[in-house]
Amino acid sequence: MKLRNFGLAETVELQSRVREWAEARFLPEDDDVVMVSELACGQPGCPPLETVIALMRRGRAPVKFKLFKALAEVTETDVKRLGKPGWTMKDEGRGW
């Protein structure tokens, strides 16, 4: 019997690439978490897939950014344009 990964390896690779771009953009510290997910949206008018980047720091509410495109379509430029120019996870408050 041959097992298939159903594209899991490709998805993990894409998530890692986008997470690396997000980490370069938002400069998390060692105990911060940057999570990248691709979600299906079934609501009318919503694109079929969207990419969510969540920035999580202990003691702070998560900051989430949505890109209304599939994970494979996200570019480094898309990630660089997220949030206020110059804002990083090291900044205090919700100035994103």
MOPAC internal coordinates of N, CA, C and O (Angstrom, degrees):
PM7 1SCF
backbone

  N    0.0000 0     0.00 0     0.00 0    0    0    0
  C    1.4558 1     0.00 0     0.00 0    1    0    0
  C    1.5292 1   108.43 1     0.00 0    2    1    0
  O    1.2310 1   120.58 1   -46.67 1    3    2    1
  N    1.3091 1   116.49 1   133.33 1    3    2    1
  C    1.4555 1   121.82 1   179.97 1    5    3    2
  C    1.5268 1   109.43 1  -106.04 1    6    5    3
  O    1.2310 1   120.65 1   -53.71 1    7    6    5
  N    1.3162 1   116.37 1   126.29 1    7    6    5
  C    1.4624 1   121.14 1   179.31 1    9    7    6
  C    1.5203 1   109.90 1   -90.30 1   10    9    7
  O    1.2310 1   120.86 1   -33.56 1   11   10    9
  N    1.3051 1   115.96 1   146.44 1   11   10    9
  C    1.4548 1   121.52 1   177.02 1   13   11   10
  C    1.5246 1   108.74 1  -117.10 1   14   13   11
  O    1.2310 1   120.99 1   -30.46 1   15   14   13
  N    1.3321 1   115.72 1   149.54 1   15   14   13
  C    1.4668 1   117.78 1   179.60 1   17   15   14
  C    1.5234 1   112.30 1   -94.73 1   18   17   15
  O    1.2310 1   119.92 1   178.89 1   19   18   17
  N    1.3509 1   117.75 1    -1.11 1   19   18   17
  C    1.4619 1   122.67 1   176.71 1   21   19   18
  C    1.5213 1   112.76 1    52.48 1   22   21   19
  O    1.2310 1   120.46 1  -142.13 1   23   22   21
  N    1.3350 1   116.72 1    37.87 1   23   22   21
  C    1.4573 1   121.04 1   176.88 1   25   23   22
  C    1.5127 1   114.62 1    82.37 1   26   25   23
  O    1.2310 1   119.75 1  -174.15 1   27   26   25
  N    1.3111 1   118.07 1     5.85 1   27   26   25
  C    1.4661 1   120.54 1  -177.18 1   29   27   26
  C    1.5217 1   111.49 1   -60.27 1   30   29   27
  O    1.2310 1   119.92 1   136.50 1   31   30   29
  N    1.3306 1   117.77 1   -43.50 1   31   30   29
  C    1.4717 1   120.23 1  -178.88 1   33   31   30
  C    1.5226 1   110.59 1   -61.18 1   34   33   31
  O    1.2310 1   120.20 1   138.99 1   35   34   33
  N    1.3223 1   117.22 1   -41.01 1   35   34   33
  C    1.4635 1   120.65 1   178.75 1   37   35   34
  C    1.5320 1   110.74 1   -65.28 1   38   37   35
  O    1.2310 1   120.47 1   138.04 1   39   38   37
  N    1.3243 1   116.71 1   -41.96 1   39   38   37
  C    1.4687 1   120.46 1   179.28 1   41   39   38
  C    1.5222 1   110.75 1   -62.91 1   42   41   39
  O    1.2310 1   120.18 1   135.69 1   43   42   41
  N    1.3190 1   117.25 1   -44.31 1   43   42   41
  C    1.4666 1   121.13 1   179.26 1   45   43   42
  C    1.5290 1   109.91 1   -61.89 1   46   45   43
  O    1.2310 1   120.33 1   139.16 1   47   46   45
  N    1.3234 1   116.98 1   -40.84 1   47   46   45
  C    1.4625 1   120.89 1   178.10 1   49   47   46
  C    1.5245 1   111.19 1   -62.79 1   50   49   47
  O    1.2310 1   120.23 1   136.09 1   51   50   49
  N    1.3335 1   117.17 1   -43.91 1   51   50   49
  C    1.4660 1   120.85 1   178.63 1   53   51   50
  C    1.5288 1   110.82 1   -64.86 1   54   53   51
  O    1.2310 1   120.31 1   136.96 1   55   54   53
  N    1.3359 1   117.02 1   -43.04 1   55   54   53
  C    1.4640 1   120.40 1   178.32 1   57   55   54
  C    1.5199 1   110.66 1   -61.15 1   58   57   55
  O    1.2310 1   120.33 1   137.40 1   59   58   57
  N    1.3081 1   116.98 1   -42.60 1   59   58   57
  C    1.4674 1   120.73 1   179.86 1   61   59   58
  C    1.5203 1   111.10 1   -62.88 1   62   61   59
  O    1.2310 1   120.70 1   137.70 1   63   62   61
  N    1.3262 1   116.27 1   -42.30 1   63   62   61
  C    1.4677 1   120.11 1   179.89 1   65   63   62
  C    1.5276 1   110.60 1   -62.58 1   66   65   63
  O    1.2310 1   119.99 1   132.45 1   67   66   65
  N    1.3279 1   117.62 1   -47.55 1   67   66   65
  C    1.4624 1   121.02 1  -179.25 1   69   67   66
  C    1.5244 1   110.35 1   -67.10 1   70   69   67
  O    1.2310 1   120.02 1   142.36 1   71   70   69
  N    1.3425 1   117.57 1   -37.64 1   71   70   69
  C    1.4710 1   120.24 1   177.46 1   73   71   70
  C    1.5242 1   110.70 1   -63.39 1   74   73   71
  O    1.2310 1   119.75 1   139.59 1   75   74   73
  N    1.3238 1   118.08 1   -40.41 1   75   74   73
  C    1.4675 1   120.68 1   177.18 1   77   75   74
  C    1.5256 1   110.71 1   -61.02 1   78   77   75
  O    1.2310 1   119.92 1   137.94 1   79   78   77
  N    1.3181 1   117.75 1   -42.06 1   79   78   77
  C    1.4693 1   120.69 1   177.18 1   81   79   78
  C    1.5264 1   110.29 1   -63.27 1   82   81   79
  O    1.2310 1   120.40 1   137.94 1   83   82   81
  N    1.3465 1   116.84 1   -42.06 1   83   82   81
  C    1.4681 1   120.71 1  -179.92 1   85   83   82
  C    1.5280 1   110.65 1   -66.02 1   86   85   83
  O    1.2310 1   120.23 1   140.72 1   87   86   85
  N    1.3174 1   117.17 1   -39.28 1   87   86   85
  C    1.4714 1   119.88 1   178.25 1   89   87   86
  C    1.5251 1   110.68 1   -65.82 1   90   89   87
  O    1.2310 1   119.87 1   141.31 1   91   90   89
  N    1.3194 1   117.85 1   -38.69 1   91   90   89
  C    1.4700 1   120.55 1   176.62 1   93   91   90
  C    1.5239 1   110.64 1   -66.51 1   94   93   91
  O    1.2310 1   120.16 1   145.46 1   95   94   93
  N    1.3255 1   117.29 1   -34.54 1   95   94   93
  C    1.4715 1   121.44 1  -178.84 1   97   95   94
  C    1.5290 1   112.03 1   -76.30 1   98   97   95
  O    1.2310 1   120.01 1   137.16 1   99   98   97
  N    1.3463 1   117.58 1   -42.84 1   99   98   97
  C    1.4621 1   120.99 1  -170.31 1  101   99   98
  C    1.5290 1   114.53 1  -104.52 1  102  101   99
  O    1.2310 1   119.21 1   173.25 1  103  102  101
  N    1.3246 1   119.12 1    -6.75 1  103  102  101
  C    1.4654 1   124.50 1   173.61 1  105  103  102
  C    1.5351 1   114.06 1    50.83 1  106  105  103
  O    1.2310 1   120.03 1  -119.35 1  107  106  105
  N    1.3265 1   117.54 1    60.65 1  107  106  105
  C    1.4681 1   119.05 1   178.25 1  109  107  106
  C    1.5242 1   111.02 1   -67.91 1  110  109  107
  O    1.2310 1   121.43 1   -25.21 1  111  110  109
  N    1.3364 1   114.87 1   154.79 1  111  110  109
  C    1.4582 1   120.34 1   173.76 1  113  111  110
  C    1.5239 1   108.47 1   -88.37 1  114  113  111
  O    1.2310 1   120.31 1    -5.20 1  115  114  113
  N    1.3147 1   117.01 1   174.80 1  115  114  113
  C    1.4645 1   121.59 1  -173.10 1  117  115  114
  C    1.5267 1   113.98 1   -55.88 1  118  117  115
  O    1.2310 1   119.59 1   142.75 1  119  118  117
  N    1.3342 1   118.38 1   -37.25 1  119  118  117
  C    1.4588 1   119.72 1  -177.41 1  121  119  118
  C    1.5228 1   113.42 1   -95.35 1  122  121  119
  O    1.2310 1   119.68 1  -174.36 1  123  122  121
  N    1.3317 1   118.22 1     5.64 1  123  122  121
  C    1.4615 1   121.99 1   174.63 1  125  123  122
  C    1.5239 1   109.82 1   -81.89 1  126  125  123
  O    1.2310 1   120.78 1   -21.89 1  127  126  125
  N    1.3235 1   116.12 1   158.11 1  127  126  125
  C    1.4608 1   121.46 1   179.93 1  129  127  126
  C    1.5228 1   109.22 1  -123.63 1  130  129  127
  O    1.2310 1   121.20 1   -47.40 1  131  130  129
  N    1.3248 1   115.32 1   132.60 1  131  130  129
  C    1.4636 1   122.09 1   172.77 1  133  131  130
  C    1.5222 1   105.74 1  -117.52 1  134  133  131
  O    1.2310 1   120.73 1   -60.72 1  135  134  133
  N    1.3298 1   116.20 1   119.28 1  135  134  133
  C    1.4544 1   121.27 1  -176.79 1  137  135  134
  C    1.5273 1   109.38 1  -118.78 1  138  137  135
  O    1.2310 1   120.89 1   -43.43 1  139  138  137
  N    1.3204 1   115.91 1   136.57 1  139  138  137
  C    1.4577 1   122.00 1   179.30 1  141  139  138
  C    1.5219 1   108.01 1  -122.49 1  142  141  139
  O    1.2310 1   120.75 1   -50.79 1  143  142  141
  N    1.3394 1   116.17 1   129.21 1  143  142  141
  C    1.4619 1   121.24 1  -179.80 1  145  143  142
  C    1.5184 1   109.77 1  -136.98 1  146  145  143
  O    1.2310 1   121.16 1   -30.76 1  147  146  145
  N    1.3131 1   115.38 1   149.24 1  147  146  145
  C    1.4595 1   121.58 1   171.03 1  149  147  146
  C    1.5188 1   106.55 1  -109.84 1  150  149  147
  O    1.2310 1   120.65 1   -53.32 1  151  150  149
  N    1.3208 1   116.36 1   126.68 1  151  150  149
  C    1.4605 1   121.43 1  -176.17 1  153  151  150
  C    1.5218 1   110.43 1  -121.63 1  154  153  151
  O    1.2310 1   121.20 1   -35.96 1  155  154  153
  N    1.3209 1   115.31 1   144.04 1  155  154  153
  C    1.4597 1   120.89 1   173.34 1  157  155  154
  C    1.5210 1   108.02 1   -87.23 1  158  157  155
  O    1.2310 1   121.00 1   -39.16 1  159  158  157
  N    1.3189 1   115.70 1   140.84 1  159  158  157
  C    1.4630 1   120.34 1   178.89 1  161  159  158
  C    1.5225 1   108.35 1  -121.09 1  162  161  159
  O    1.2310 1   120.27 1   -57.30 1  163  162  161
  N    1.3127 1   117.10 1   122.70 1  163  162  161
  C    1.4583 1   121.42 1  -178.72 1  165  163  162
  C    1.5164 1   113.86 1  -103.41 1  166  165  163
  O    1.2310 1   119.93 1  -172.84 1  167  166  165
  N    1.3216 1   117.74 1     7.16 1  167  166  165
  C    1.4594 1   120.69 1  -178.37 1  169  167  166
  C    1.5286 1   110.16 1   -81.50 1  170  169  167
  O    1.2310 1   120.19 1   -33.21 1  171  170  169
  N    1.3233 1   117.23 1   146.79 1  171  170  169
  C    1.4693 1   120.23 1   178.92 1  173  171  170
  C    1.5284 1   111.25 1   -58.16 1  174  173  171
  O    1.2310 1   120.55 1   -43.29 1  175  174  173
  N    1.3247 1   116.55 1   136.71 1  175  174  173
  C    1.4564 1   121.76 1   177.83 1  177  175  174
  C    1.5148 1   114.36 1    82.37 1  178  177  175
  O    1.2310 1   120.35 1   174.56 1  179  178  177
  N    1.2997 1   116.94 1    -5.44 1  179  178  177
  C    1.4633 1   122.05 1  -178.87 1  181  179  178
  C    1.5294 1   108.07 1   -92.00 1  182  181  179
  O    1.2310 1   119.72 1   -39.73 1  183  182  181
  N    1.3477 1   118.15 1   140.27 1  183  182  181
  C    1.4607 1   118.37 1   176.18 1  185  183  182
  C    1.5292 1   109.99 1   -62.54 1  186  185  183
  O    1.2310 1   119.73 1   -28.36 1  187  186  185
  N    1.3256 1   118.12 1   151.64 1  187  186  185
  C    1.4667 1   119.48 1  -175.64 1  189  187  186
  C    1.5288 1   113.61 1   -60.90 1  190  189  187
  O    1.2310 1   120.28 1   147.37 1  191  190  189
  N    1.3296 1   117.07 1   -32.63 1  191  190  189
  C    1.4665 1   121.07 1   178.30 1  193  191  190
  C    1.5149 1   109.73 1  -132.99 1  194  193  191
  O    1.2310 1   120.91 1   -35.67 1  195  194  193
  N    1.3209 1   115.86 1   144.33 1  195  194  193
  C    1.4578 1   120.75 1   174.43 1  197  195  194
  C    1.5251 1   108.49 1  -137.42 1  198  197  195
  O    1.2310 1   121.41 1   -27.50 1  199  198  197
  N    1.3214 1   114.90 1   152.50 1  199  198  197
  C    1.4596 1   121.22 1   178.51 1  201  199  198
  C    1.5163 1   108.36 1  -107.39 1  202  201  199
  O    1.2310 1   120.61 1   -48.20 1  203  202  201
  N    1.3203 1   116.44 1   131.80 1  203  202  201
  C    1.4612 1   122.28 1  -179.90 1  205  203  202
  C    1.5255 1   108.29 1  -116.63 1  206  205  203
  O    1.2310 1   121.39 1   -49.32 1  207  206  205
  N    1.3293 1   114.95 1   130.68 1  207  206  205
  C    1.4655 1   121.18 1   174.06 1  209  207  206
  C    1.5230 1   106.48 1  -113.92 1  210  209  207
  O    1.2310 1   120.83 1   -60.37 1  211  210  209
  N    1.3332 1   116.01 1   119.63 1  211  210  209
  C    1.4668 1   121.42 1  -179.69 1  213  211  210
  C    1.5227 1   108.88 1  -111.67 1  214  213  211
  O    1.2310 1   121.23 1   -48.76 1  215  214  213
  N    1.3276 1   115.26 1   131.24 1  215  214  213
  C    1.4632 1   122.64 1   177.77 1  217  215  214
  C    1.5178 1   107.44 1  -110.36 1  218  217  215
  O    1.2310 1   120.45 1   -58.17 1  219  218  217
  N    1.3323 1   116.74 1   121.83 1  219  218  217
  C    1.4589 1   120.16 1  -175.20 1  221  219  218
  C    1.5176 1   111.20 1  -126.49 1  222  221  219
  O    1.2310 1   121.68 1   -52.47 1  223  222  221
  N    1.3270 1   114.39 1   127.53 1  223  222  221
  C    1.4707 1   122.56 1   175.29 1  225  223  222
  C    1.5112 1   108.23 1  -124.18 1  226  225  223
  O    1.2310 1   120.98 1   -36.50 1  227  226  225
  N    1.3013 1   115.72 1   143.50 1  227  226  225
  C    1.4616 1   120.46 1   178.22 1  229  227  226
  C    1.5285 1   110.02 1   -58.34 1  230  229  227
  O    1.2310 1   120.77 1   -46.60 1  231  230  229
  N    1.3223 1   116.14 1   133.40 1  231  230  229
  C    1.4545 1   121.69 1   176.39 1  233  231  230
  C    1.5219 1   114.52 1    79.05 1  234  233  231
  O    1.2310 1   119.89 1  -174.29 1  235  234  233
  N    1.3130 1   117.82 1     5.71 1  235  234  233
  C    1.4652 1   120.69 1   178.69 1  237  235  234
  C    1.5297 1   109.29 1  -129.21 1  238  237  235
  O    1.2310 1   121.10 1   -27.81 1  239  238  237
  N    1.3067 1   115.49 1   152.19 1  239  238  237
  C    1.4566 1   119.62 1   175.68 1  241  239  238
  C    1.5285 1   108.79 1   -67.72 1  242  241  239
  O    1.2310 1   120.03 1   -36.72 1  243  242  241
  N    1.3303 1   117.55 1   143.28 1  243  242  241
  C    1.4641 1   119.34 1   178.26 1  245  243  242
  C    1.5263 1   111.03 1   -63.23 1  246  245  243
  O    1.2310 1   120.82 1   -30.88 1  247  246  245
  N    1.3031 1   116.05 1   149.12 1  247  246  245
  C    1.4546 1   122.98 1   173.32 1  249  247  246
  C    1.5223 1   105.87 1  -108.05 1  250  249  247
  O    1.2310 1   120.55 1   -53.98 1  251  250  249
  N    1.3336 1   116.56 1   126.02 1  251  250  249
  C    1.4646 1   120.28 1  -177.94 1  253  251  250
  C    1.5212 1   109.85 1  -121.39 1  254  253  251
  O    1.2310 1   121.76 1   -42.33 1  255  254  253
  N    1.3093 1   114.24 1   137.67 1  255  254  253
  C    1.4564 1   121.71 1   175.25 1  257  255  254
  C    1.5184 1   107.86 1  -121.48 1  258  257  255
  O    1.2310 1   120.38 1   -42.44 1  259  258  257
  N    1.3396 1   116.87 1   137.56 1  259  258  257
  C    1.4554 1   121.69 1   177.02 1  261  259  258
  C    1.5143 1   109.38 1  -113.03 1  262  261  259
  O    1.2310 1   121.54 1   -45.36 1  263  262  261
  N    1.3147 1   114.67 1   134.64 1  263  262  261
  C    1.4591 1   122.00 1   172.01 1  265  263  262
  C    1.5269 1   105.53 1  -114.16 1  266  265  263
  O    1.2310 1   120.31 1   -58.97 1  267  266  265
  N    1.2958 1   117.02 1   121.03 1  267  266  265
  C    1.4580 1   120.91 1  -173.42 1  269  267  266
  C    1.5224 1   111.25 1   -83.92 1  270  269  267
  O    1.2310 1   122.31 1  -118.18 1  271  270  269
  N    1.3313 1   113.18 1    61.82 1  271  270  269
  C    1.4576 1   121.63 1   177.28 1  273  271  270
  C    1.5132 1   108.57 1  -158.51 1  274  273  271
  O    1.2310 1   120.99 1   -18.72 1  275  274  273
  N    1.3204 1   115.71 1   161.28 1  275  274  273
  C    1.4583 1   121.51 1   179.21 1  277  275  274
  C    1.5231 1   110.22 1   -65.51 1  278  277  275
  O    1.2310 1   120.78 1   -25.95 1  279  278  277
  N    1.2955 1   116.11 1   154.05 1  279  278  277
  C    1.4584 1   123.25 1  -179.94 1  281  279  278
  C    1.5244 1   111.48 1   -53.63 1  282  281  279
  O    1.2310 1   120.21 1   138.73 1  283  282  281
  N    1.3265 1   117.20 1   -41.27 1  283  282  281
  C    1.4671 1   121.47 1  -178.74 1  285  283  282
  C    1.5263 1   112.84 1   -66.83 1  286  285  283
  O    1.2310 1   120.14 1   161.49 1  287  286  285
  N    1.3277 1   117.33 1   -18.51 1  287  286  285
  C    1.4647 1   121.62 1  -178.59 1  289  287  286
  C    1.5239 1   113.34 1   -94.89 1  290  289  287
  O    1.2310 1   119.84 1   170.07 1  291  290  289
  N    1.3257 1   117.91 1    -9.93 1  291  290  289
  C    1.4642 1   122.16 1  -178.58 1  293  291  290
  C    1.5242 1   109.21 1   -70.09 1  294  293  291
  O    1.2310 1   121.22 1   -45.89 1  295  294  293
  N    1.3386 1   115.27 1   134.11 1  295  294  293
  C    1.4659 1   120.44 1   178.85 1  297  295  294
  C    1.5266 1   109.90 1  -111.28 1  298  297  295
  O    1.2310 1   121.37 1   -14.71 1  299  298  297
  N    1.3163 1   114.98 1   165.29 1  299  298  297
  C    1.4627 1   119.89 1   176.45 1  301  299  298
  C    1.5203 1   110.49 1   -61.18 1  302  301  299
  O    1.2310 1   120.30 1   143.49 1  303  302  301
  N    1.3192 1   117.03 1   -36.51 1  303  302  301
  C    1.4694 1   121.24 1   177.95 1  305  303  302
  C    1.5204 1   110.82 1   -62.86 1  306  305  303
  O    1.2310 1   119.74 1   140.08 1  307  306  305
  N    1.3324 1   118.10 1   -39.92 1  307  306  305
  C    1.4737 1   120.88 1   176.67 1  309  307  306
  C    1.5212 1   110.13 1   -56.16 1  310  309  307
  O    1.2310 1   120.63 1   134.26 1  311  310  309
  N    1.3235 1   116.40 1   -45.74 1  311  310  309
  C    1.4709 1   120.80 1  -177.14 1  313  311  310
  C    1.5262 1   110.37 1   -69.62 1  314  313  311
  O    1.2310 1   119.87 1   139.43 1  315  314  313
  N    1.3169 1   117.85 1   -40.57 1  315  314  313
  C    1.4736 1   120.78 1   179.84 1  317  315  314
  C    1.5219 1   111.92 1   -61.75 1  318  317  315
  O    1.2310 1   119.86 1   152.76 1  319  318  317
  N    1.3177 1   117.87 1   -27.24 1  319  318  317
  C    1.4750 1   122.01 1  -177.67 1  321  319  318
  C    1.5275 1   113.48 1   -84.75 1  322  321  319
  O    1.2310 1   119.67 1   175.45 1  323  322  321
  N    1.3134 1   118.23 1    -4.55 1  323  322  321
  C    1.4688 1   120.70 1  -178.38 1  325  323  322
  C    1.5278 1   110.97 1   -73.07 1  326  325  323
  O    1.2310 1   120.62 1   -36.52 1  327  326  325
  N    1.3129 1   116.43 1   143.48 1  327  326  325
  C    1.4621 1   121.69 1   175.30 1  329  327  326
  C    1.5159 1   113.06 1    72.52 1  330  329  327
  O    1.2310 1   121.94 1     0.21 1  331  330  329
  N    1.3201 1   113.90 1  -179.79 1  331  330  329
  C    1.4643 1   120.27 1   176.75 1  333  331  330
  C    1.5193 1   109.66 1   -68.15 1  334  333  331
  O    1.2310 1   119.90 1   -38.91 1  335  334  333
  N    1.3172 1   117.79 1   141.09 1  335  334  333
  C    1.4673 1   119.34 1   177.07 1  337  335  334
  C    1.5344 1   110.62 1   -56.09 1  338  337  335
  O    1.2310 1   120.95 1   -49.09 1  339  338  337
  N    1.3195 1   115.80 1   130.91 1  339  338  337
  C    1.4569 1   120.71 1   177.11 1  341  339  338
  C    1.5149 1   115.57 1    86.10 1  342  341  339
  O    1.2310 1   119.44 1   166.87 1  343  342  341
  N    1.3476 1   118.67 1   -13.13 1  343  342  341
  C    1.4656 1   120.21 1  -179.57 1  345  343  342
  C    1.5142 1   109.91 1   -72.82 1  346  345  343
  O    1.2310 1   120.48 1   -44.63 1  347  346  345
  N    1.3462 1   116.68 1   135.37 1  347  346  345
  C    1.4639 1   121.74 1   175.15 1  349  347  346
  C    1.5227 1   108.91 1  -129.98 1  350  349  347
  O    1.2310 1   120.74 1    -6.54 1  351  350  349
  N    1.3150 1   116.19 1   173.46 1  351  350  349
  C    1.4583 1   120.91 1   178.75 1  353  351  350
  C    1.5224 1   111.79 1   -67.96 1  354  353  351
  O    1.2310 1   119.99 1   164.22 1  355  354  353
  N    1.3037 1   117.62 1   -15.78 1  355  354  353
  C    1.4667 1   121.00 1   179.13 1  357  355  354
  C    1.5243 1   112.31 1   -77.25 1  358  357  355
  O    1.2310 1   120.78 1   161.53 1  359  358  357
  N    1.3459 1   116.12 1   -18.47 1  359  358  357
  C    1.4557 1   120.17 1   179.89 1  361  359  358
  C    1.5245 1   109.97 1   -72.24 1  362  361  359
  O    1.2310 1   120.56 1   -39.30 1  363  362  361
  N    1.2968 1   116.54 1   140.70 1  363  362  361
  C    1.4608 1   121.22 1   178.11 1  365  363  362
  C    1.5164 1   109.66 1   -80.60 1  366  365  363
  O    1.2310 1   121.00 1   -22.72 1  367  366  365
  N    1.3213 1   115.68 1   157.28 1  367  366  365
  C    1.4486 1   120.09 1   178.12 1  369  367  366
  C    1.5341 1   111.47 1    78.38 1  370  369  367
  O    1.2310 1   120.86 1     4.98 1  371  370  369
  N    1.3114 1   115.97 1  -175.02 1  371  370  369
  C    1.4601 1   121.55 1  -177.07 1  373  371  370
  C    1.5300 1   110.42 1  -105.90 1  374  373  371
  O    1.2310 1   120.35 1  -133.74 1  375  374  373
  N    1.3010 1   116.94 1    46.26 1  375  374  373
  C    1.4574 1   120.53 1  -176.66 1  377  375  374
  C    1.5124 1   114.75 1   -77.70 1  378  377  375
  O    1.2310 1   120.31 1  -156.98 1  379  378  377
  N    1.2977 1   117.01 1    23.02 1  379  378  377
  C    1.4470 1   119.93 1  -176.98 1  381  379  378
  C    1.4908 1   111.33 1   -75.28 1  382  381  379
  O    1.2310 1   120.10 1   180.00 1  383  382  381

